[in-house]
């Protein structure tokens, strides 16, 4: 039996409490040491701020020709709270972005169904997918921000089509532009997939081919070219972004590619647990009983499924793929799951909410206990301690960084923060006769005839400290 009016309000309240708890469970991560390649946003944002150049993504003294919107937010937050808190500021932005995706989904769901409880359930599911809840939703990469912006742009197109209101397309223009400035051309692939799906629907096509929507589409598509002209006067910025996509299409060996194709859907199922596993189980049982799955007859579900498939399949079949690349369309999966669960009745809705509360409880244990222990014993704290040791060893001499590994990025970030207000570390120049360079290689040909004076073991990585000139005679602390 479908939930009634009274039970709807109870479910909505419980789902919103779950949503809030899931988002709040990421608060302990603000105190974590740098993880993975989080050093990219910290290093590049600090260098951009020091240079006073917000138009180019500067890192290690080089224009990386990449998106800068996430960096703008990091600069604003870090300047407000102090650059020593830049890692926490970066994560806070991504946590807010994850919550933002859930809220946007709730808004879209309510507009489509006029059901506050269903909207709350969709939002709760969106932020409790295992991959989002446990890791990607708080990690200081650009992905959560990109996901929020791209999904917001898709939601704006959807509402414009559903309500025949061109004003919504202003949101698509602004959010797509911000998404492009976050992570490049890939934003257009996602938004374009949604636009293509709607153009295949007769009623939507009639609306989208009117003059105002067409003009907004042209303005949206012009953004990459206008930005490239504003930053460099040529298209080298866009060429760099297209080349990055090309790298993902580099072929793998036949067996490796086969394993990728087979494992990616299974990985997706696990990363979307526990809801994915529950829904799959219920669908299988319904099929065994010969029951119809009415949720697939819902127009919003079919639209969400097709948009997701059009966006997902290219990443599934690409030789170089990663689950985080499909984060922008995961709210569509949450919408489908929410409708499927809702149609199974109040008992199943409450069962799902209990499973999701259990997932949040597991997240709290991991965030408050397990991961801090891991960072202390294996990797995390050693990055900060290594930066401190390098800073003491190199005091008074020029210091450069040629280490672009995850560990090197983290150590460099801590060095940049601790060296404030000195300029952020750059790559070693072609000619340098005195000072130190940190590198990931024990035999870096480009640094010869420099010699290694110290090495620091960082779990599976090693950081090497090279020197030249009088710096080599400096006594080690």
SULTA-V278937 format. One record per helix or strand of 3 or more residues. SS is the DSSP state (~ for helix, > for strand). FROM is the first residue (numbers start at 1). LEN is the number of residues. Records with the same first field share a line. If there is no record, write none. Layout:
BEGIN
SS=FROM-LEN + FROM-LEN
END
This chain:
BEGIN
~=5-20 + 27-5 + 39-13 + 69-13 + 83-31 + 116-11 + 130-7 + 143-21 + 168-16 + 186-14 + 202-7 + 211-21 + 236-13 + 254-18 + 275-15 + 294-4 + 299-19 + 323-20 + 346-32 + 381-14 + 406-14 + 445-3 + 469-5
>=399-3 + 435-5 + 451-8 + 461-8
END
